């Protein structure tokens, strides 16, 4: 398991982070004490997840406007 923060976007939104996780199982270990809109890229399956305003990591479907 490896998880790391790749970039802090404090210049636009305080507390918004980008993370990279090896597997989807690792996502449960990523903290939720960051701002909604924070993102995770999962290497295992190339999925992108975003932290919702209810502080749940939700998958962003392919073809959406969200980019990692």
Helices and strands as residue ranges (DSSP letters): E 3-8, E 17-21, G 24-29, E 39-42, E 47-51, E 57-60
